[in-house]
Amino acid sequence: MIKHFFIKASFIGLTLFGQVNANDFTADEAKFDKFIAELKLEAVAKGYDKSLINQAFEGVKFKPKVIKADRNQPEFVETLETYLPKRVPQYKVDRARAEYKKHKDLLEKIGQDYGVQPRFIVALWGLESAFGKYQGKLPLVPSLVTLSYDGRRGAFFKKQLWHALDIVKNGEADLSQLKGSWAGAMGQVQFIPSSFKAYAVDYDGDGVKDVWKNQADVFASAANYLKSVGWNNDLTWGRQVKLPANFNYDLAIPTKTKGRSDWLKKWNETERSLADWQAIGLRRMDGKNLPIRDLKAALLLPDGKKGRAYLAYDNYKVLMHWNRSYYFVTTVGYLADRIGYPAVK
């Protein structure tokens, strides 16, 4: 679960020490070994046991494929028109509805306990790991060390490295169990280490927060995350809308903002009631009036003026906390709608 905003532009690589070439993704071996040595010293200063440090960093090498993956995420090169059909084909909708039906009793109990609609739990599960099938097989420590060494988000991934060691130190998982994506996301809901520490749940009370194999813990951990960051069970996520001719695009959140705080500021500055959006001329995709509800929504244009337009409710902000990508959040909402309507029986 990587948090980033959609950026429709080429990336120019930056490095902490100038080691990583933006084109061939290589690093100077001697400088990387020096970086490892410094990490070990820092780990000692942080109080980690030397045996854990030696085990964690033993044989760690720079992983060019990890940097290459970081540079070539699909959100950097696609539009929603191409992204959505790839991420939510009909077979995935059918599988999601089947999985909902299979786990219906458990999902609805967890949904009630946490105040989160189960269709969103299933949508996140399906999109993050294909319903648990693809959890990632890369050992987390080498991936996190590589990303810490790189300058694009080095400080962020270094914190994740310490969180990963904390998980082992606290006895919540063995080091060998910490495997996942190139970005350090693990388990069926692809929690990065900090998210695991903050939101993972031992729902069945067996003493283990098992986001890898235990379905109850997987679903409850996802629900706990959403609820903890402000999910409103009375709301959906948003809806695609049609804009009127000669629409004033200044009324929408700017496509590019300076991080989450700036994005939230723009949200607060631009959100309006549904009645106001109706008066401005926005309509549902079938041309009908917007819902008559006392709600506020912000207008999002993930691909700019020529792309799709969405009225987003507060739960959209919650999903953006999970993954700061317009594409990811829109896909979660779209799949959740396909799961929920018509209702699974």
N, C-alpha and C positions, 0 to 999 in steps of 0.2 A: 504494500500500500504506500505508493509514493505520492507526496503532496506537492503539486505544482500547478500553476496556471497554464492554460493553453497558450502557446506562443506560436504564431503563424509566421515564423521567420527562421533563417538559418542560424545555427549556433556557432559563435566564435569561442573556442576553448580558452579558458583561463586556468592557470595552474598556481599552486601554492608556492612551489619552488622552481617552476619552469620545467618540470620533469616530463609532463605528458604532452606528446605531440597531438594537436587537434585533428590530424589527418590519419596517422598510423596507430595512434593509441598505445604507444610504447612508453617505457619509463627507463631512466638510468638505474641500473641494478644497484650500483654502489650507494646512490642517494636513497633508493627505496630501502635498502638494508639499514642505512643510518636512521631513516624514519621509523623502522620497526624497533630499533634499539631505543629510540627516544620514547616510543609508545610504551615499551616495557618499563622504563624508568617512571613514566607518568603513572602507569598502573600500580607500581609499587608505592608511589606517593599517595595514591588514592586508597591504599589499604587492601588491595587484592592479594590473596595468598600466592606465594611464588610458584607453587605447584600448578595452580590454575593458570597463572600467566604463562608459564613454560608450555603447558599443554595447549593453551589457546593459540599461541603464536608459533608453535613448532611447525616448521616447513612452510610458513605462509609466504606466498609469492605474489607479485603483482599480476593481476588478471586483466589483460587487454580486452577480453570479450565483455567484461563488466562495464568498462568505460565506453566501449563501442555501443553497447545496449543503452547506456545512459544518454548517448548523443543521438540515438535514432529511435526514440519513442514515437509511436504512431501519431500522437497528438500534434507533433511538430510538422507533419507533412500532409495531413488529410483535412477534409471538411466533413461536417455531419452527414452530408448526403452520401458519402462513401463509407464513413465510419459506422453509422448505425446499422446498415444492412449486414456488415461484416460481424459486428459484435452481437447482434440480436437477430439471427436468421430464424426461420419458423421452427426448425428442429430444436433450437434452444428454448424457445417459448414452450413448445410441447414438453420438453424435458423438465422445465421449471414448474409447469403446472402438475406434471406427474409427481415430482419430488414434493411439492406442496401437499398433494393428496396423500402421499406415502407417510409424511411426517405431520399430518394435519393436527392431531391431538397435541403433540409436543409443541409445535409451532404456536398454536393458539393459546396454550397455557403460558408459554414464555411471552407471547405478545401481550397477554393480559397482565402478567406480572410486571412487565417493564413499560407498558403503554406504547408499544410500537407495532404497527400493522405488520403481520407476518409476511405479506407479499414483498415488503422491502427487505426483510431479512433474507428471503429466498433469492431475490434479485442480486443482492450483494454477494451472496454465497456463489451463485451461478457465474457472475462476472469475475469475481476474484480468483476462483480456482476451478471453474467448470464443475461445480458441485462436489468439490473435494478431490477431483481427479488429478489436477495439476497444481501441486503445492510448491514446486521448486525443489531441486535436488542439490543446489550449491551450498556448501558449508558457509554459514553466515560470516564468520570472522574474516576469512580472506576477502570476501566481497566488501565488507564494511571497511577493512583496512585499505583496500584499493581505492574505494570512494573517498575515504578520509584523506588519502594522499593527494588525490585530485583536487583542484582548486575550485571547481564549479559549486559544489556544496559540501566542501570538506569538513567544515565545522559541524554541520548538521549530522553527517554520517559518523563523525568521531563520537558525538554524544550517543548515537545509536550503538556504537561499539561498546561503550561503557555500560549502557543499559543491557546489552546482550550478556556481558560478563556478570552483571547483577543477577540476571535470571538464573544463571548457573550457580552463582555464589549463594543465592537464597534457596537453592534446592528445588526450584520450580521446573527445571528441565536439565537434562544432561547436555554437555557441550556437543556430543554427537547427534543429539536431537535437533539442534539449531541449524536446520537446513531450510533453504527457501529460494526466493527469486534472486536475480542479480542485484536487486536493490535492498536486500535484507528483509523482505517481507516473508512471513512464514505462516504455515497453517492454512486451514480451509477458508479463513476470512482474511488471510494475508496481512496480519498485524506486523508492523515494524516493532522492534523491541520496546520502544517507549509506549506504544499502544498496548502491547501485551501487559506491561507492568501496570498501566493505568486502568485497563478495561477488561482483561481476561477474567472469566468467571468459572468457578467450580460449581456448576449448577446442580449436579447430581450428588454433591457432597462426598465424593470418594477421596478427597484430599488432593486432587490433581486438577490443575487448570489445563485441560487437554484440548487445545484448539486444533490438534492434528487428526485425532481419531474419534473423539467423543462428540456425537452429534448434539447432545444436550448442551455441552459446554460451548460448542461452536456457535449455535444459534443464540444462546444467552449472552455470550461475549459480544456478538454483533449488536444485539438489542441493548445491552448495557452501554456500549459505546454511544449509540445514537441517543439514548435517553440522557446520558451524562452530559452531552453537549447541547441539549436543548430540544430534543424531538417533541413535537406536538402531535399526539395521536388523533386529534380532531381535524388535522389538515392533511392534504396530499402534498405533492412536491411542487406542482406547477402545471402549465399547459401551453402547448404551442398555439399561437394566435396569428391572425391576419392583421396587418397594419393598413391604415387608410392611405389614400393617395396624398402626396405632399406631407408625409409625416415628419415631424420635427425630431430628428434622431438625438438631439440633446436631452430628450426625456429618458433615454435609456442609459443604463450603466455603461461607461466607456469600455470598449473591448479590452483595452490594456490599462492595468492599474499597477500601482507600486506596492505589491504585496497584499496580504490579507487585510490588514488594518485599513489601508486606503480603499480596498474593495468594499469593505463593510461601511466605510464612511460614504462612499458613492451610493451604496444601496440605501442608506438612511436618507440621503439627500434626494433620491429620485423615486422612492417608492410612493405609490398612490393607492387610493381605494379602488376596488373593482368598478365602483360607480363612476369614478373619475376617468378610468381607462375607457370605460364604455362611452362616456361623453366625448372623449378625444377621438373615438372612432375605432378602437380595437374590437375585434370580433373573434369568435371561435373559428376554427378552420373550416367548418361547414357554413360559415356566414351567420350563424345564430348569435344572439346576444350573449354576453358574458354572464356567469352565474350571479344571481342576486344574493350576495352574502356580504356581511360586514367584515371584509377582509382587506388587507393591504398586500400589494404585490409590487415587485420590481421588474423592469423589463430588461431582458438579456438578449444580446445579439452575438452569439459565440463566433460566427463567421463574418461579422460586420454587416453592413447595410444590405448586401446582396444575399445574405443567408437567412436561416430560420430565425424566427422571433419567439421568445418564450416569456410568459408572465410567470414569475417564480415567487413562491410563498416562503415562509420562514424555514420550513423543512429543507428547502434547497440550500440554505446557508449551513444547515447541519451536515448535509451530504458533502458540501464543499470543505467542511472540516475534516471529513474522512479522506477525501482526495480532492485537492484544489485544482480540478480540471473541469471545465464546462462540459467537455465531451463525456468524461466518466459519469458525472452527476446526471446529465441528460439521459445517458444510456440506462443508468439505474432506474430513473423515473419511468422511462419508456417501457423497460422490461417489467417493472412492478405493475404498471397499468395493464400490460398484456397478461400478467398472472392473475390479476384481480378481477378483470372484466372479460368474459362473464365469470361469475364467482365459481370457484372450485368446489365441487360437492363430493 
